[in-house]
Amino acid sequence: MSKQLIIDFVSEITPQLVESKDGKYRFKGIFQRADVKNGNGRIYPRKILEKAVAKYQELIKEGRALGMIEHPADGKTKLDEAAIKITSLSMNDKGEVIGEAEVLVGTPKGDILKNLIDNGVKFGISSRGSGTLVKRADGTVVVGEDYEFLAFDVVYDPSTPGAFPEPIKESKEDKPMELTLETLKKDYPELVEAIKKEAKEEAKEELRQEFEERVIEAIEQKTTKLREEIKEELLSDPDIAGAKVAVEGILDILKPFISEGIAGEHVEELKEKIKQMEESLKKKDEEIKTLKEDIERKEIALYIERKLSESPYGDKIKEAGILKEAKSKEQVDKLIQEFEESIRKTIDESNQREPKGKSNINEDKTGSVTAIYEKLGLPVRR
């Protein structure tokens, strides 16, 4: 989709001679409007006009923001045809582009406009720009993001079709190209990339949550598997599995048939072996307990990371270090909730004590975070 010459009449201007030492003729008024469908059925989004106004400041600064009487047939501004010079262009809160212009008195076209003003002739201001037009599904025609102001011309009859070049006529029957995925990719690559980036961020968040869930699930499965492997290992070891019960049973059978000395000697050996077996079992239990505690700590750490990313005060909570001793998800939720409520309460109290427009809790002031921690009774990290 190629850029087109876009011309739109906005409003009539009633010129007024501004009293000054140089006696120059100046006038001002609304040169363009944002977010309002104009007489040609077009809409200029505010952000696009803001961008165009900002870029036009370069021409104003260089003294090259010239305008003509009626639009040139080829859409190009000519020095020998210039009648006005734009001296100021800005946008107000209503979305109106307010312009100020000076009549180039002493030039052929400037003198013509001066004489028209002296004779009470009213005229209009019409914008001359370059850009693409996008047709929405509801039929509305919107000026594209590549739009820029070329000039503002003084016009008498803004609806005269013959005054404008062929690429786009001043008519309510313009037929801009339909908005499709292919035209977006070709003419608005930045917009397409922005949409892709936003979609990737959403997908990334979904994947992160899914990853956390899978990690927790994998840890649980691994824990169960380890327990089963340890259990199988113990049961498959003849020195451990049922050893205590078997030995004690054998001793009971042999006691009547052997001397007290022999029995006593074997009993002590067997007792020592049983003791070793019991210590081995105890060590295995401690390993299982340590593994379980490590898994629980990792689960809590993952949960804390997710909750901190969701909290507007996540960085402050992390800095305070109040979650280091949290042992459960319920405790994490409670500590975060209490911290957030305390911060909001402290900020509200500080704002009430300070004059309007000021606040004790200012992120740009040194020591403000320390002050919050002291008010909340939290340890201050130097």
Secondary structure, DSSP 8 states (H G I E B T S, - for coil): ---EEEEEEEEEE--EE---TT--EEEEEEEEESSS--TTSEE--HHHHHHHHHHHHHHHHHT--EEEBS--TTS---GGGEEEEEEEEEE-TTSEEEEEEEE-TTSHHHHHHHHHHHTT--EEEEEEEEE-EEE-TTS-EEE-TT-EEEEEEEES-TT-GGGS-TTS-SSTT----B--HHHHHHH-HHHHHHHHHHHHHHHHHHHHHHHHHHHHHHHHHHHHHHHHHHHHHHHH-TTTTTHHHHHHHHHHHHGGGS-HHHHHHHHHHHHHHHHHHHHHHHHHHHHHHHHHHHHHHHHHHHHHHHHHHHSTTHHHHHHHTTTTT--SHHHHHHHHHHHHHHHHHHHHHHHHHS-TT--S--TTSTTHHHHHHHHHT-----
